[in-house]
């Protein structure tokens, strides 16, 4: 079963159902039912036209649900509108769906959560991890968002800032998580950048390209995580780096700094260093200061502590770290790294082991476990 194919077809099928009159929440439920059916049927009887098959099954599931709640006449009208089996139109509604999910009736955080779940294909747990909230809290947020938009028309698209936030989180999940969505996020951001002249859209695209350029070097052939300082920079995609830097420079020239441009500037400084030892950490700290002024994010403060430790020494980094909440994701890993740099191997080993137990994915967990074992030997 090609799960990537199913995931790539989901937005188009969802868009077709919405255009045919299904409300968004019911359409999402119908598409999810069709995906489950595909997992059951396709291994033994693969369809000639996967998208057409999904549209037909999803629409029938939508009709089944509607029949249970509507009058006979309405039920018959919907049956008459059922699409015929066959080739579905080859259109891409994904970016449009991102804007429609960013509906003005939703708060930005709810719109992002709904889009990630319904269109982006992320699980509730993955979205909760991105937002640093419990899974139950995120499940309630998504449920409320579905109820809010259940009776509204999707004819008032949301704002660019919300869509950018969704694309950023989708890219991050594809880059560092279990679901490969990074290329899809880049594709959609390219579409958005081609459609509108917006410095933050350009900043996000530059950020994605600069991070994606390093992807081949982030893990070994066996799947082991390779930290930035140890990566083979000869494997970085120089064409993507050059494109990302050019896009970033054009965005910064508009003098409308935003958080994605600031993050891209940090990524560009990493990409500019031929070896890790030549990284301009002082300038990176300055960009983190700009980013903090824009976001005041605890995650940014955590990353800044690492940069301070590189620029001014591990003791300075630990001092910056002490101001943060110890429950932050990766706090223990950062503390372990800075303690090791400061020469406190025993504390570092303990913290690496603690961080391993909290790691979000297997590759990170194995890396942190190896670091703890190395210091305990």
Order of alpha helices (4+ residues) and beta strands (2+ residues): alpha-alpha-alpha-alpha-alpha-alpha-alpha-alpha-alpha-alpha-alpha-alpha-alpha-alpha-alpha-alpha-alpha-alpha-alpha
